[in-house]
């Protein structure tokens, strides 16, 4: 699955120059490239932590974008194992994506994205703290409802597939405000 997603991302990037030559003003033309930013909340399902997440991206054309995201933890999880209390804290996360988009009507757009990132979590118990998390492949789907040409609301599901099986993979769910410029 990961190899297929990476192959699709590489093919999309390689095809971008050819798509840009398909005519001025067409859906594949890069003449309409536009930047966007978003700010929202992401819930980490497996760890029950959360972060404020910001994104910056470029719509290369109507169907393809690239974006980066950075999250800062704002919700920790307290736990108890065998009578020992501890805390799991989401420190930060960052990732880069290639995004395929599918417009559905004028105001709704679906997307699938894949990329690579890093998530930093810290587990603290009486004996001390341990860094958990690490580097991971990221992939997911979502959608955006455009309130108007410049503003929208976005929802995402993203899977963090950690390398080497060092920890359990995480599913995340996010909602954010989007602003195009």
TIVO-2410 file (N, C-alpha, C; in nm, 3 decimals):
# residues 181
REC num residu      c1      c2      c3 atome chaine
REC   1      X   0.083  -0.119   0.000     N      A
REC   1      X   0.000   0.000   0.000    CA      A
REC   1      X   0.087   0.125   0.000     C      A
REC   2      X   0.190   0.128   0.086     N      A
REC   2      X   0.277   0.246   0.094    CA      A
REC   2      X   0.351   0.267  -0.038     C      A
REC   3      X   0.400   0.158  -0.097     N      A
REC   3      X   0.473   0.171  -0.223    CA      A
REC   3      X   0.382   0.225  -0.332     C      A
REC   4      X   0.258   0.181  -0.334     N      A
REC   4      X   0.162   0.229  -0.434    CA      A
REC   4      X   0.135   0.378  -0.416     C      A
REC   5      X   0.119   0.421  -0.291     N      A
REC   5      X   0.091   0.563  -0.266    CA      A
REC   5      X   0.211   0.649  -0.305     C      A
REC   6      X   0.331   0.603  -0.272     N      A
REC   6      X   0.450   0.679  -0.309    CA      A
REC   6      X   0.468   0.683  -0.460     C      A
REC   7      X   0.439   0.573  -0.529     N      A
REC   7      X   0.447   0.569  -0.674    CA      A
REC   7      X   0.348   0.666  -0.736     C      A
REC   8      X   0.226   0.671  -0.681     N      A
REC   8      X   0.125   0.765  -0.731    CA      A
REC   8      X   0.169   0.909  -0.708     C      A
REC   9      X   0.228   0.938  -0.594     N      A
REC   9      X   0.275   1.074  -0.565    CA      A
REC   9      X   0.386   1.114  -0.661     C      A
REC  10      X   0.481   1.024  -0.685     N      A
REC  10      X   0.591   1.054  -0.778    CA      A
REC  10      X   0.536   1.074  -0.919     C      A
REC  11      X   0.442   0.991  -0.961     N      A
REC  11      X   0.382   1.006  -1.094    CA      A
REC  11      X   0.309   1.139  -1.107     C      A
REC  12      X   0.239   1.181  -1.002     N      A
REC  12      X   0.167   1.309  -1.006    CA      A
REC  12      X   0.264   1.426  -1.018     C      A
REC  13      X   0.374   1.419  -0.944     N      A
REC  13      X   0.473   1.527  -0.952    CA      A
REC  13      X   0.540   1.529  -1.089     C      A
REC  14      X   0.573   1.411  -1.141     N      A
REC  14      X   0.638   1.403  -1.271    CA      A
REC  14      X   0.546   1.451  -1.383     C      A
REC  15      X   0.416   1.431  -1.368     N      A
REC  15      X   0.321   1.470  -1.472    CA      A
REC  15      X   0.285   1.618  -1.467     C      A
REC  16      X   0.318   1.687  -1.361     N      A
REC  16      X   0.278   1.827  -1.345    CA      A
REC  16      X   0.326   1.916  -1.459     C      A
REC  17      X   0.452   1.910  -1.504     N      A
REC  17      X   0.492   1.996  -1.616    CA      A
REC  17      X   0.412   1.968  -1.743     C      A
REC  18      X   0.382   1.842  -1.771     N      A
REC  18      X   0.303   1.809  -1.889    CA      A
REC  18      X   0.162   1.863  -1.877     C      A
REC  19      X   0.105   1.857  -1.757     N      A
REC  19      X  -0.030   1.909  -1.737    CA      A
REC  19      X  -0.032   2.059  -1.754     C      A
REC  20      X   0.074   2.126  -1.714     N      A
REC  20      X   0.079   2.272  -1.724    CA      A
REC  20      X   0.081   2.316  -1.870     C      A
REC  21      X   0.123   2.231  -1.962     N      A
REC  21      X   0.130   2.266  -2.102    CA      A
REC  21      X  -0.002   2.243  -2.174     C      A
REC  22      X  -0.104   2.197  -2.104     N      A
REC  22      X  -0.228   2.159  -2.170    CA      A
REC  22      X  -0.316   2.277  -2.206     C      A
REC  23      X  -0.271   2.399  -2.190     N      A
REC  23      X  -0.349   2.513  -2.236    CA      A
REC  23      X  -0.377   2.611  -2.126     C      A
REC  24      X  -0.369   2.737  -2.160     N      A
REC  24      X  -0.393   2.844  -2.063    CA      A
REC  24      X  -0.538   2.842  -2.018     C      A
REC  25      X  -0.556   2.850  -1.887     N      A
REC  25      X  -0.690   2.856  -1.831    CA      A
REC  25      X  -0.757   2.720  -1.814     C      A
REC  26      X  -0.694   2.610  -1.859     N      A
REC  26      X  -0.756   2.479  -1.842    CA      A
REC  26      X  -0.742   2.434  -1.696     C      A
REC  27      X  -0.814   2.329  -1.661     N      A
REC  27      X  -0.811   2.278  -1.523    CA      A
REC  27      X  -0.672   2.229  -1.484     C      A
REC  28      X  -0.591   2.184  -1.582     N      A
REC  28      X  -0.458   2.132  -1.553    CA      A
REC  28      X  -0.351   2.240  -1.559     C      A
REC  29      X  -0.385   2.358  -1.605     N      A
REC  29      X  -0.287   2.465  -1.618    CA      A
REC  29      X  -0.244   2.515  -1.481     C      A
REC  30      X  -0.114   2.546  -1.469     N      A
REC  30      X  -0.064   2.601  -1.344    CA      A
REC  30      X  -0.078   2.753  -1.339     C      A
REC  31      X  -0.147   2.811  -1.437     N      A
REC  31      X  -0.171   2.955  -1.437    CA      A
REC  31      X  -0.257   2.997  -1.318     C      A
REC  32      X  -0.335   2.904  -1.267     N      A
REC  32      X  -0.427   2.935  -1.156    CA      A
REC  32      X  -0.372   2.892  -1.021     C      A
REC  33      X  -0.240   2.870  -1.008     N      A
REC  33      X  -0.181   2.828  -0.881    CA      A
REC  33      X  -0.213   2.931  -0.774     C      A
REC  34      X  -0.251   2.881  -0.656     N      A
REC  34      X  -0.293   2.966  -0.545    CA      A
REC  34      X  -0.244   2.910  -0.414     C      A
REC  35      X  -0.204   2.997  -0.323     N      A
REC  35      X  -0.163   2.954  -0.191    CA      A
REC  35      X  -0.281   2.943  -0.097     C      A
REC  36      X  -0.265   2.865   0.010     N      A
REC  36      X  -0.367   2.855   0.114    CA      A
REC  36      X  -0.302   2.824   0.247     C      A
REC  37      X  -0.372   2.858   0.351     N      A
REC  37      X  -0.331   2.827   0.486    CA      A
REC  37      X  -0.452   2.779   0.564     C      A
REC  38      X  -0.429   2.701   0.667     N      A
REC  38      X  -0.541   2.657   0.752    CA      A
REC  38      X  -0.495   2.648   0.896     C      A
REC  39      X  -0.589   2.659   0.984     N      A
REC  39      X  -0.564   2.649   1.127    CA      A
REC  39      X  -0.680   2.574   1.190     C      A
REC  40      X  -0.647   2.471   1.271     N      A
REC  40      X  -0.754   2.392   1.331    CA      A
REC  40      X  -0.705   2.304   1.443     C      A
REC  41      X  -0.787   2.206   1.478     N      A
REC  41      X  -0.759   2.113   1.587    CA      A
REC  41      X  -0.751   1.971   1.531     C      A
REC  42      X  -0.652   1.894   1.579     N      A
REC  42      X  -0.637   1.754   1.539    CA      A
REC  42      X  -0.640   1.666   1.663     C      A
REC  43      X  -0.727   1.565   1.662     N      A
REC  43      X  -0.738   1.468   1.770    CA      A
REC  43      X  -0.660   1.342   1.730     C      A
REC  44      X  -0.571   1.296   1.818     N      A
REC  44      X  -0.493   1.174   1.795    CA      A
REC  44      X  -0.564   1.060   1.865     C      A
REC  45      X  -0.628   0.974   1.786     N      A
REC  45      X  -0.716   0.871   1.839    CA      A
REC  45      X  -0.645   0.769   1.927     C      A
REC  46      X  -0.534   0.714   1.883     N      A
REC  46      X  -0.465   0.610   1.960    CA      A
REC  46      X  -0.408   0.658   2.090     C      A
REC  47      X  -0.366   0.784   2.098     N      A
REC  47      X  -0.306   0.835   2.220    CA      A
REC  47      X  -0.399   0.926   2.298     C      A
REC  48      X  -0.514   0.959   2.242     N      A
REC  48      X  -0.613   1.051   2.304    CA      A
REC  48      X  -0.551   1.185   2.340     C      A
REC  49      X  -0.457   1.230   2.260     N      A
REC  49      X  -0.400   1.364   2.276    CA      A
REC  49      X  -0.450   1.451   2.162     C      A
REC  50      X  -0.415   1.578   2.164     N      A
REC  50      X  -0.460   1.668   2.059    CA      A
REC  50      X  -0.362   1.780   2.034     C      A
REC  51      X  -0.375   1.842   1.916     N      A
REC  51      X  -0.285   1.951   1.882    CA      A
REC  51      X  -0.357   2.058   1.801     C      A
REC  52      X  -0.304   2.180   1.808     N      A
REC  52      X  -0.344   2.286   1.718    CA      A
REC  52      X  -0.257   2.268   1.595     C      A
REC  53      X  -0.320   2.259   1.479     N      A
REC  53      X  -0.249   2.228   1.356    CA      A
REC  53      X  -0.262   2.341   1.255     C      A
REC  54      X  -0.148   2.382   1.200     N      A
REC  54      X  -0.146   2.482   1.095    CA      A
REC  54      X  -0.090   2.422   0.968     C      A
REC  55      X  -0.146   2.462   0.855     N      A
REC  55      X  -0.100   2.413   0.725    CA      A
REC  55      X  -0.074   2.529   0.632     C      A
REC  56      X   0.023   2.511   0.543     N      A
REC  56      X   0.048   2.602   0.432    CA      A
REC  56      X   0.060   2.516   0.308     C      A
REC  57      X  -0.004   2.558   0.200     N      A
REC  57      X   0.002   2.478   0.079    CA      A
REC  57      X  -0.014   2.562  -0.045     C      A
REC  58      X   0.007   2.496  -0.158     N      A
REC  58      X  -0.011   2.559  -0.288    CA      A
REC  58      X  -0.096   2.468  -0.374     C      A
REC  59      X  -0.209   2.520  -0.421     N      A
REC  59      X  -0.289   2.450  -0.521    CA      A
REC  59      X  -0.217   2.471  -0.654     C      A
REC  60      X  -0.149   2.368  -0.703     N      A
REC  60      X  -0.076   2.381  -0.829    CA      A
REC  60      X  -0.172   2.395  -0.947     C      A
REC  61      X  -0.284   2.329  -0.937     N      A
REC  61      X  -0.393   2.340  -1.034    CA      A
REC  61      X  -0.519   2.291  -0.963     C      A
REC  62      X  -0.622   2.266  -1.037     N      A
REC  62      X  -0.749   2.228  -0.977    CA      A
REC  62      X  -0.745   2.090  -0.909     C      A
REC  63      X  -0.650   2.003  -0.951     N      A
REC  63      X  -0.647   1.866  -0.905    CA      A
REC  63      X  -0.525   1.826  -0.822     C      A
REC  64      X  -0.427   1.914  -0.809     N      A
REC  64      X  -0.303   1.876  -0.743    CA      A
REC  64      X  -0.252   1.990  -0.656     C      A
REC  65      X  -0.205   1.954  -0.536     N      A
REC  65      X  -0.149   2.053  -0.442    CA      A
REC  65      X  -0.033   1.988  -0.366     C      A
REC  66      X   0.048   2.071  -0.304     N      A
REC  66      X   0.149   2.026  -0.209    CA      A
REC  66      X   0.127   2.108  -0.082     C      A
REC  67      X   0.147   2.046   0.034     N      A
REC  67      X   0.127   2.118   0.159    CA      A
REC  67      X   0.217   2.065   0.269     C      A
REC  68      X   0.240   2.151   0.367     N      A
REC  68      X   0.311   2.114   0.488    CA      A
REC  68      X   0.220   2.142   0.606     C      A
REC  69      X   0.241   2.071   0.715     N      A
REC  69      X   0.163   2.099   0.835    CA      A
REC  69      X   0.252   2.086   0.957     C      A
REC  70      X   0.219   2.165   1.058     N      A
REC  70      X   0.289   2.163   1.185    CA      A
REC  70      X   0.184   2.167   1.295     C      A
REC  71      X   0.200   2.082   1.395     N      A
REC  71      X   0.108   2.079   1.507    CA      A
REC  71      X   0.182   2.095   1.639     C      A
REC  72      X   0.118   2.163   1.732     N      A
REC  72      X   0.172   2.182   1.867    CA      A
REC  72      X   0.070   2.125   1.965     C      A
REC  73      X   0.116   2.035   2.050     N      A
REC  73      X   0.026   1.968   2.144    CA      A
REC  73      X  -0.042   2.062   2.241     C      A
REC  74      X  -0.173   2.042   2.259     N      A
REC  74      X  -0.250   2.122   2.354    CA      A
REC  74      X  -0.334   2.035   2.448     C      A
REC  75      X  -0.336   1.904   2.424     N      A
REC  75      X  -0.415   1.815   2.509    CA      A
REC  75      X  -0.331   1.693   2.544     C      A
REC  76      X  -0.313   1.669   2.674     N      A
REC  76      X  -0.237   1.555   2.723    CA      A
REC  76      X  -0.333   1.447   2.771     C      A
REC  77      X  -0.280   1.328   2.793     N      A
REC  77      X  -0.362   1.218   2.845    CA      A
REC  77      X  -0.297   1.164   2.972     C      A
REC  78      X  -0.374   1.163   3.080     N      A
REC  78      X  -0.329   1.100   3.205    CA      A
REC  78      X  -0.368   0.953   3.201     C      A
REC  79      X  -0.280   0.866   3.254     N      A
REC  79      X  -0.308   0.723   3.255    CA      A
REC  79      X  -0.255   0.662   3.383     C      A
REC  80      X  -0.297   0.538   3.409     N      A
REC  80      X  -0.250   0.463   3.524    CA      A
REC  80      X  -0.228   0.319   3.482     C      A
REC  81      X  -0.109   0.266   3.512     N      A
REC  81      X  -0.076   0.127   3.481    CA      A
REC  81      X  -0.019   0.064   3.608     C      A
REC  82      X  -0.086  -0.040   3.656     N      A
REC  82      X  -0.043  -0.111   3.777    CA      A
REC  82      X  -0.022  -0.016   3.896     C      A
REC  83      X  -0.112   0.078   3.912     N      A
REC  83      X  -0.107   0.171   4.024    CA      A
REC  83      X  -0.009   0.286   4.006     C      A
REC  84      X   0.060   0.292   3.893     N      A
REC  84      X   0.155   0.401   3.867    CA      A
REC  84      X   0.089   0.499   3.771     C      A
REC  85      X   0.083   0.625   3.814     N      A
REC  85      X   0.022   0.728   3.730    CA      A
REC  85      X   0.125   0.788   3.637     C      A
REC  86      X   0.076   0.829   3.520     N      A
REC  86      X   0.165   0.891   3.422    CA      A
REC  86      X   0.088   0.984   3.331     C      A
REC  87      X   0.162   1.050   3.243     N      A
REC  87      X   0.103   1.144   3.147    CA      A
REC  87      X   0.166   1.120   3.011     C      A
REC  88      X   0.083   1.122   2.908     N      A
REC  88      X   0.130   1.118   2.771    CA      A
REC  88      X   0.107   1.257   2.713     C      A
REC  89      X   0.214   1.323   2.669     N      A
REC  89      X   0.205   1.460   2.621    CA      A
REC  89      X   0.244   1.464   2.473     C      A
REC  90      X   0.160   1.528   2.395     N      A
REC  90      X   0.192   1.551   2.254    CA      A
REC  90      X   0.277   1.677   2.248     C      A
REC  91      X   0.403   1.661   2.211     N      A
REC  91      X   0.494   1.776   2.204    CA      A
REC  91      X   0.471   1.855   2.075     C      A
REC  92      X   0.495   1.790   1.959     N      A
REC  92      X   0.479   1.855   1.829    CA      A
REC  92      X   0.477   1.750   1.719     C      A
REC  93      X   0.435   1.792   1.599     N      A
REC  93      X   0.443   1.706   1.482    CA      A
REC  93      X   0.456   1.793   1.358     C      A
REC  94      X   0.511   1.736   1.253     N      A
REC  94      X   0.528   1.807   1.125    CA      A
REC  94      X   0.527   1.705   1.013     C      A
REC  95      X   0.475   1.745   0.896     N      A
REC  95      X   0.470   1.654   0.782    CA      A
REC  95      X   0.459   1.734   0.652     C      A
REC  96      X   0.496   1.670   0.543     N      A
REC  96      X   0.481   1.726   0.409    CA      A
REC  96      X   0.400   1.629   0.324     C      A
REC  97      X   0.315   1.681   0.236     N      A
REC  97      X   0.222   1.597   0.159    CA      A
REC  97      X   0.216   1.638   0.012     C      A
REC  98      X   0.182   1.541  -0.071     N      A
REC  98      X   0.130   1.564  -0.205    CA      A
REC  98      X  -0.019   1.537  -0.194     C      A
REC  99      X  -0.102   1.627  -0.248     N      A
REC  99      X  -0.247   1.618  -0.230    CA      A
REC  99      X  -0.315   1.610  -0.367     C      A
REC 100      X  -0.395   1.506  -0.386     N      A
REC 100      X  -0.480   1.495  -0.504    CA      A
REC 100      X  -0.619   1.544  -0.468     C      A
REC 101      X  -0.678   1.628  -0.554     N      A
REC 101      X  -0.808   1.688  -0.522    CA      A
REC 101      X  -0.912   1.651  -0.627     C      A
REC 102      X  -1.037   1.639  -0.583     N      A
REC 102      X  -1.147   1.608  -0.672    CA      A
REC 102      X  -1.262   1.704  -0.640     C      A
REC 103      X  -1.283   1.806  -0.724     N      A
REC 103      X  -1.395   1.899  -0.702    CA      A
REC 103      X  -1.529   1.828  -0.725     C      A
REC 104      X  -1.622   1.847  -0.633     N      A
REC 104      X  -1.757   1.794  -0.645    CA      A
REC 104      X  -1.851   1.915  -0.640     C      A
REC 105      X  -1.890   1.966  -0.753     N      A
REC 105      X  -1.971   2.087  -0.756    CA      A
REC 105      X  -1.885   2.209  -0.729     C      A
REC 106      X  -1.950   2.321  -0.706     N      A
REC 106      X  -1.879   2.447  -0.686    CA      A
REC 106      X  -1.819   2.462  -0.547     C      A
REC 107      X  -1.884   2.407  -0.444     N      A
REC 107      X  -1.843   2.434  -0.306    CA      A
REC 107      X  -1.780   2.317  -0.232     C      A
REC 108      X  -1.779   2.199  -0.290     N      A
REC 108      X  -1.727   2.082  -0.218    CA      A
REC 108      X  -1.610   2.023  -0.295     C      A
REC 109      X  -1.506   1.990  -0.220     N      A
REC 109      X  -1.386   1.932  -0.279    CA      A
REC 109      X  -1.338   1.818  -0.189     C      A
REC 110      X  -1.316   1.701  -0.246     N      A
REC 110      X  -1.259   1.588  -0.173    CA      A
REC 110      X  -1.110   1.582  -0.201     C      A
REC 111      X  -1.033   1.523  -0.108     N      A
REC 111      X  -0.891   1.511  -0.132    CA      A
REC 111      X  -0.835   1.383  -0.069     C      A
REC 112      X  -0.725   1.337  -0.128     N      A
REC 112      X  -0.645   1.228  -0.073    CA      A
REC 112      X  -0.503   1.280  -0.067     C      A
REC 113      X  -0.431   1.246   0.039     N      A
REC 113      X  -0.295   1.299   0.053    CA      A
REC 113      X  -0.203   1.193   0.109     C      A
REC 114      X  -0.077   1.205   0.073     N      A
REC 114      X   0.025   1.113   0.121    CA      A
REC 114      X   0.156   1.186   0.136     C      A
REC 115      X   0.236   1.144   0.234     N      A
REC 115      X   0.364   1.210   0.256    CA      A
REC 115      X   0.443   1.145   0.367     C      A
REC 116      X   0.527   1.226   0.431     N      A
REC 116      X   0.618   1.178   0.534    CA      A
REC 116      X   0.625   1.280   0.646     C      A
REC 117      X   0.637   1.232   0.771     N      A
REC 117      X   0.639   1.326   0.883    CA      A
REC 117      X   0.707   1.272   1.007     C      A
REC 118      X   0.697   1.350   1.114     N      A
REC 118      X   0.753   1.315   1.244    CA      A
REC 118      X   0.656   1.363   1.352     C      A
REC 119      X   0.629   1.277   1.450     N      A
REC 119      X   0.545   1.310   1.564    CA      A
REC 119      X   0.625   1.285   1.691     C      A
REC 120      X   0.626   1.382   1.780     N      A
REC 120      X   0.701   1.372   1.906    CA      A
REC 120      X   0.604   1.368   2.023     C      A
REC 121      X   0.603   1.256   2.093     N      A
REC 121      X   0.522   1.237   2.213    CA      A
REC 121      X   0.616   1.208   2.329     C      A
REC 122      X   0.576   1.248   2.450     N      A
REC 122      X   0.659   1.221   2.569    CA      A
REC 122      X   0.572   1.153   2.675     C      A
REC 123      X   0.619   1.037   2.723     N      A
REC 123      X   0.550   0.963   2.828    CA      A
REC 123      X   0.625   0.985   2.957     C      A
REC 124      X   0.555   1.036   3.059     N      A
REC 124      X   0.617   1.064   3.188    CA      A
REC 124      X   0.551   0.978   3.295     C      A
REC 125      X   0.634   0.906   3.371     N      A
REC 125      X   0.589   0.828   3.487    CA      A
REC 125      X   0.683   0.860   3.602     C      A
REC 126      X   0.662   0.799   3.716     N      A
REC 126      X   0.740   0.830   3.836    CA      A
REC 126      X   0.891   0.816   3.813     C      A
REC 127      X   0.933   0.719   3.731     N      A
REC 127      X   1.076   0.695   3.709    CA      A
REC 127      X   1.140   0.800   3.617     C      A
REC 128      X   1.061   0.875   3.544     N      A
REC 128      X   1.115   0.973   3.450    CA      A
REC 128      X   1.031   0.979   3.324     C      A
REC 129      X   1.090   1.038   3.220     N      A
REC 129      X   1.015   1.052   3.096    CA      A
REC 129      X   1.087   0.982   2.981     C      A
REC 130      X   1.007   0.939   2.884     N      A
REC 130      X   1.057   0.869   2.766    CA      A
REC 130      X   0.996   0.932   2.642     C      A
REC 131      X   1.079   0.957   2.541     N      A
REC 131      X   1.027   1.005   2.414    CA      A
REC 131      X   0.971   0.888   2.337     C      A
REC 132      X   0.849   0.905   2.288     N      A
REC 132      X   0.786   0.805   2.202    CA      A
REC 132      X   0.739   0.878   2.076     C      A
REC 133      X   0.705   0.803   1.978     N      A
REC 133      X   0.668   0.864   1.851    CA      A
REC 133      X   0.779   0.837   1.752     C      A
REC 134      X   0.802   0.929   1.661     N      A
REC 134      X   0.908   0.914   1.565    CA      A
REC 134      X   0.864   0.945   1.425     C      A
REC 135      X   0.944   0.900   1.328     N      A
REC 135      X   0.916   0.926   1.188    CA      A
REC 135      X   0.812   0.829   1.136     C      A
REC 136      X   0.735   0.876   1.036     N      A
REC 136      X   0.627   0.793   0.985    CA      A
REC 136      X   0.584   0.836   0.846     C      A
REC 137      X   0.526   0.741   0.775     N      A
REC 137      X   0.454   0.772   0.652    CA      A
REC 137      X   0.317   0.822   0.694     C      A
REC 138      X   0.263   0.916   0.620     N      A
REC 138      X   0.130   0.969   0.650    CA      A
REC 138      X   0.045   0.962   0.523     C      A
REC 139      X  -0.080   0.923   0.540     N      A
REC 139      X  -0.173   0.920   0.428    CA      A
REC 139      X  -0.314   0.934   0.483     C      A
REC 140      X  -0.402   0.990   0.401     N      A
REC 140      X  -0.538   1.008   0.447    CA      A
REC 140      X  -0.628   1.069   0.342     C      A
REC 141      X  -0.751   1.094   0.384     N      A
REC 141      X  -0.853   1.152   0.297    CA      A
REC 141      X  -0.927   1.260   0.373     C      A
REC 142      X  -1.001   1.342   0.300     N      A
REC 142      X  -1.079   1.446   0.364    CA      A
REC 142      X  -1.161   1.522   0.264     C      A
REC 143      X  -1.213   1.633   0.310     N      A
REC 143      X  -1.295   1.717   0.224    CA      A
REC 143      X  -1.296   1.860   0.274     C      A
REC 144      X  -1.337   1.948   0.183     N      A
REC 144      X  -1.347   2.089   0.218    CA      A
REC 144      X  -1.478   2.144   0.164     C      A
REC 145      X  -1.544   2.223   0.246     N      A
REC 145      X  -1.662   2.297   0.203    CA      A
REC 145      X  -1.621   2.443   0.190     C      A
REC 146      X  -1.631   2.496   0.069     N      A
REC 146      X  -1.592   2.635   0.045    CA      A
REC 146      X  -1.708   2.728   0.078     C      A
REC 147      X  -1.687   2.815   0.175     N      A
REC 147      X  -1.788   2.913   0.213    CA      A
REC 147      X  -1.800   3.020   0.106     C      A
REC 148      X  -1.687   3.055   0.044     N      A
REC 148      X  -1.680   3.144  -0.071    CA      A
REC 148      X  -1.546   3.116  -0.140     C      A
REC 149      X  -1.505   3.198  -0.232     N      A
REC 149      X  -1.383   3.170  -0.309    CA      A
REC 149      X  -1.257   3.167  -0.222     C      A
REC 150      X  -1.255   3.240  -0.111     N      A
REC 150      X  -1.134   3.250  -0.029    CA      A
REC 150      X  -1.139   3.175   0.103     C      A
REC 151      X  -1.255   3.136   0.153     N      A
REC 151      X  -1.269   3.077   0.286    CA      A
REC 151      X  -1.339   2.942   0.279     C      A
REC 152      X  -1.300   2.853   0.372     N      A
REC 152      X  -1.363   2.722   0.376    CA      A
REC 152      X  -1.343   2.652   0.508     C      A
REC 153      X  -1.410   2.538   0.523     N      A
REC 153      X  -1.399   2.451   0.640    CA      A
REC 153      X  -1.352   2.315   0.588     C      A
REC 154      X  -1.250   2.259   0.654     N      A
REC 154      X  -1.189   2.135   0.608    CA      A
REC 154      X  -1.193   2.030   0.717     C      A
REC 155      X  -1.215   1.904   0.677     N      A
REC 155      X  -1.210   1.790   0.769    CA      A
REC 155      X  -1.116   1.685   0.711     C      A
REC 156      X  -1.035   1.622   0.797     N      A
REC 156      X  -0.936   1.524   0.752    CA      A
REC 156      X  -0.933   1.402   0.842     C      A
REC 157      X  -0.906   1.286   0.783     N      A
REC 157      X  -0.863   1.166   0.853    CA      A
REC 157      X  -0.724   1.136   0.801     C      A
REC 158      X  -0.627   1.117   0.890     N      A
REC 158      X  -0.490   1.088   0.850    CA      A
REC 158      X  -0.435   0.974   0.936     C      A
REC 159      X  -0.366   0.883   0.870     N      A
REC 159      X  -0.302   0.771   0.938    CA      A
REC 159      X  -0.153   0.798   0.949     C      A
REC 160      X  -0.097   0.783   1.068     N      A
REC 160      X   0.047   0.793   1.090    CA      A
REC 160      X   0.099   0.651   1.105     C      A
REC 161      X   0.173   0.605   1.004     N      A
REC 161      X   0.222   0.469   0.996    CA      A
REC 161      X   0.370   0.470   1.036     C      A
REC 162      X   0.397   0.447   1.165     N      A
REC 162      X   0.532   0.461   1.219    CA      A
REC 162      X   0.627   0.356   1.162     C      A
REC 163      X   0.749   0.400   1.137     N      A
REC 163      X   0.852   0.313   1.080    CA      A
REC 163      X   0.903   0.215   1.184     C      A
REC 164      X   0.930   0.094   1.141     N      A
REC 164      X   0.996  -0.004   1.227    CA      A
REC 164      X   0.908  -0.064   1.335     C      A
REC 165      X   0.781  -0.032   1.339     N      A
REC 165      X   0.693  -0.090   1.440    CA      A
REC 165      X   0.729  -0.052   1.582     C      A
REC 166      X   0.799   0.062   1.599     N      A
REC 166      X   0.842   0.104   1.732    CA      A
REC 166      X   0.723   0.138   1.821     C      A
REC 167      X   0.616   0.181   1.760     N      A
REC 167      X   0.496   0.211   1.837    CA      A
REC 167      X   0.374   0.186   1.749     C      A
REC 168      X   0.258   0.187   1.812     N      A
REC 168      X   0.134   0.166   1.739    CA      A
REC 168      X   0.108   0.281   1.643     C      A
REC 169      X   0.054   0.249   1.526     N      A
REC 169      X   0.016   0.353   1.431    CA      A
REC 169      X  -0.099   0.435   1.491     C      A
REC 170      X  -0.109   0.561   1.447     N      A
REC 170      X  -0.211   0.652   1.499    CA      A
REC 170      X  -0.305   0.699   1.389     C      A
REC 171      X  -0.434   0.701   1.420     N      A
REC 171      X  -0.531   0.766   1.333    CA      A
REC 171      X  -0.560   0.903   1.393     C      A
REC 172      X  -0.568   1.004   1.307     N      A
REC 172      X  -0.600   1.139   1.355    CA      A
REC 172      X  -0.721   1.192   1.280     C      A
REC 173      X  -0.795   1.279   1.347     N      A
REC 173      X  -0.913   1.342   1.289    CA      A
REC 173      X  -0.900   1.492   1.314     C      A
REC 174      X  -0.914   1.570   1.208     N      A
REC 174      X  -0.896   1.714   1.224    CA      A
REC 174      X  -1.005   1.795   1.156     C      A
REC 175      X  -1.026   1.913   1.211     N      A
REC 175      X  -1.118   2.012   1.154    CA      A
REC 175      X  -1.044   2.145   1.154     C      A
REC 176      X  -1.053   2.219   1.043     N      A
REC 176      X  -0.981   2.344   1.036    CA      A
REC 176      X  -1.050   2.447   0.947     C      A
REC 177      X  -1.015   2.572   0.970     N      A
REC 177      X  -1.058   2.685   0.886    CA      A
REC 177      X  -0.953   2.702   0.777     C      A
REC 178      X  -0.994   2.722   0.652     N      A
REC 178      X  -0.902   2.738   0.540    CA      A
REC 178      X  -0.918   2.878   0.481     C      A
REC 179      X  -0.804   2.940   0.451     N      A
REC 179      X  -0.803   3.073   0.386    CA      A
REC 179      X  -0.713   3.066   0.265     C      A
REC 180      X  -0.765   3.102   0.149     N      A
REC 180      X  -0.687   3.106   0.024    CA      A
REC 180      X  -0.639   3.247  -0.002     C      A
REC 181      X  -0.521   3.258  -0.060     N      A
REC 181      X  -0.466   3.390  -0.091    CA      A
REC 181      X  -0.393   3.387  -0.223     C      A
***
